[in-house]
């Protein structure tokens, strides 16, 4: 954990650098929390060749987040409709009040004021332990959004588990 932030904050970002396997790290944490009896919800990403899929943990539903703009296009490929659909699924996760909410990315859409910001805020207000992957290049935008309400965790399973052990509901922390 970074010394600058309190590890017991229920909203936490794991900051990752270019090429670091954030999806694999989040999957490892998910598996360990579930093995301890914790209920995990949220949206995780799985890059696959030319696209990125958002997967709703509770239902397994996959949404292709990228649109095909054609061979010579240079615009943003993020499909805002697909992102909105994923946000609805994330909101459904909040209704179920999981022990741990995973959101694999705080990305460009969130940095620009959209994406999953409303759901992140709702999770924080509800006190649901929430872990979000934040790329180093988005860390300043994340900090502007979250301020002192979120902790920052190092990119390691040990840091994530230490945080989880602090914030987990007592029935699923063992």
DACOR-V794320 format. One record per pair of residues at least 12 apart in sequence whose C-alpha atoms are under 6 Angstrom apart, sorted by the first residue. I is the first residue (numbers start at 1). GAP is how many residues later the second one is. D is the distance in Angstrom with one decimal. If there is no record, write none. Layout:
# DACOR-V794320
i-><I,I>
gap-><GAP,GAP>
d-><D,D>
This chain:
# DACOR-V794320
i-><1,1,1,2,5,5,6,7,7,8,8,9,9,10,11,11,11,12,12,12,12,13,13,13,13,13,14,14,14,14,14,14,15,15,15,16,16,16,17,17,36,37,38,38,39,39,40,40,40,40,41,41,41,41,41,42,42,42,42,42,42,42,43,43,43,43,44,44,45,51,52,53,65,65,65,66,66,67,87,100,100,101,102,102,103,104,104,105,105,105,106,111>
gap-><152,153,158,151,146,147,145,144,156,158,159,141,142,119,118,119,139,119,138,139,140,118,119,120,139,140,119,120,138,139,140,141,119,120,121,119,120,139,118,119,136,135,61,134,59,60,58,59,60,61,16,17,52,57,60,14,15,48,51,59,60,61,12,13,14,60,59,60,59,15,13,12,13,14,17,12,13,12,29,29,30,29,28,29,29,28,29,27,28,29,28,30>
d-><4.4,4.9,5.6,5.8,5.0,6.0,5.6,5.8,5.7,5.7,6.0,5.9,5.6,4.4,5.9,4.9,4.8,5.0,5.0,4.5,5.6,5.7,4.8,5.7,4.9,5.9,5.1,6.0,5.9,4.7,5.9,5.9,4.8,5.6,5.9,5.0,5.8,6.0,5.9,5.5,6.0,5.4,5.9,4.8,5.2,5.1,5.5,6.0,4.9,5.9,5.4,5.8,5.7,5.6,4.9,5.9,5.5,5.5,5.7,5.1,4.8,5.8,5.5,4.7,5.9,5.1,5.8,4.8,6.0,5.6,5.7,5.7,5.9,5.5,5.5,4.7,5.2,5.4,5.9,5.1,5.9,4.6,5.9,5.1,4.8,5.5,4.9,5.9,4.6,5.8,5.2,5.6>
